[in-house]
Amino acid sequence: MWLPIRIDEQRPEPLYHQIEVQLRGLILGGQLQEGTMLPSIRELAVGLKCSAITIRRVYQDLENEGLIRTRQGTGTFVAGVETSVRDEHRLERASEELERALEAGLQLHCTFDELEGLFRDLIRRKKDSKEGSS
Amino acid sequence: MTTNVTEAAISWRGVKLRNEQFTLGPLDIEIPRGMVTAIVGPNGSGKSTLFRSLLGLEPIREGEATALGVRLNGCEDESYKREVGFLPENPYGHENSLTADEKAKFASGLYPNWDWEKYRKLLRHFDVDGSVKLSKMSKGMRRKAELSIAMSHDPELLLLDEPSSGLDPFAWKTMLEELQRYMEPGDRTLVLATHILEEIRRLADYILFLYRGKVLGLYEKDRLLDDWRTLVVQLSASGPGIEKLDATPGLQGLTEAGPGLYRLEVDSPEQGEQYCRACGFQVLGIQRMELEDILSCLIRKEEARR
């Protein structure tokens, strides 16, 4: 099974962290449904060109968080996730993305007021286009 | 995978191997069980001697070596050898007149775990005709046949000396798939000597780095890749000079990349970056390093020490 996980060579985070964040995101984001069988440790390691030690660590962490389950002899599966946890993750992810956009704006020497104005404009335009099209 | 990381498949303690031309050691390392360890090093660094000692072909007169819980002393009992699979760097001339099937027949008598079904599957996957004499096969074809034979008793410990030499890219890919399958149960240990970095990237968990008969280190591959980074640093005309760069924490290599522009290879990137910024240098970029660059950096360091 192929997973849409990719290593960013520029990021400072260690490999296990990058993989863990993305796999957690796939589960909490609902792209990986409950009961989906994940690749074996060795398979994912070969696919991502990292070591089995790294993948084992990722699987152990996610198992401790209750996001995946390992059934002896059969494999590793995605566990059920409560809606509240999903929602929390959704907002967390959106907040991170907004923060990144905010940082970019500040690097371009925009003031907070300017950025807030831009953000309100964008929301208004999006709303209009959505209402217009429906 | 239920393997305990700390469990060693092979351990060397104070081992020195000597023959007329060459001394290898002292070796003080443990190869973890259930993992893939790649042995890398320039030609003549001692890889083949290391393999020979694991096969009981080199007497161990200094230090203590154990593999699969058996103490190696140059005359191992048969039960140990049954659990080991080996692919030598060069084929044995005395086997030239055998067909692959005849060699397999011979091997099946040595290994109680021999599995004809597995052997046939491997030959089919590698697209090898077992009825052809080994000497009549192309180099790559023979390699595939011999690899199949080395794996057909599903050994606990598989030792491969330059397994991919002579293989075309398709056969190489098949080999990676078969080695991945071999490792799948989680309790098998693979040690391979290789020059092919892509093989190490895809397969290895650990890298044992040999150089001129010395162990430069046994590294967890991902630790190496996580720890080593290139920093690109811009010096300003008014700021501190290059001599400050020499004191960068974790500095392993320093090259000029343009006017006032330097490329630093560091193995503690966070401290390195903080230091550079604190000195007033502009850090233009930080990037992971390629395995070959890390390895050549380690060699350069060893050369400088000599």
Interface residues (C-beta under 8 A of the other chain):
Chain A: E9 Q10 P12 P14 L15 Y16 S40 I41 R42 E43 A45 V46 K49 C50 S51 A52 I53 T54 R56
Chain B: M1 V5 G34 M35 V36 L176 Q180 M183 E184 G186 R201 R202 L203 A204 D205 Y206 E220 K221 D222 L225 D226 R229 P269 E270 G285 I286 Q287 R288
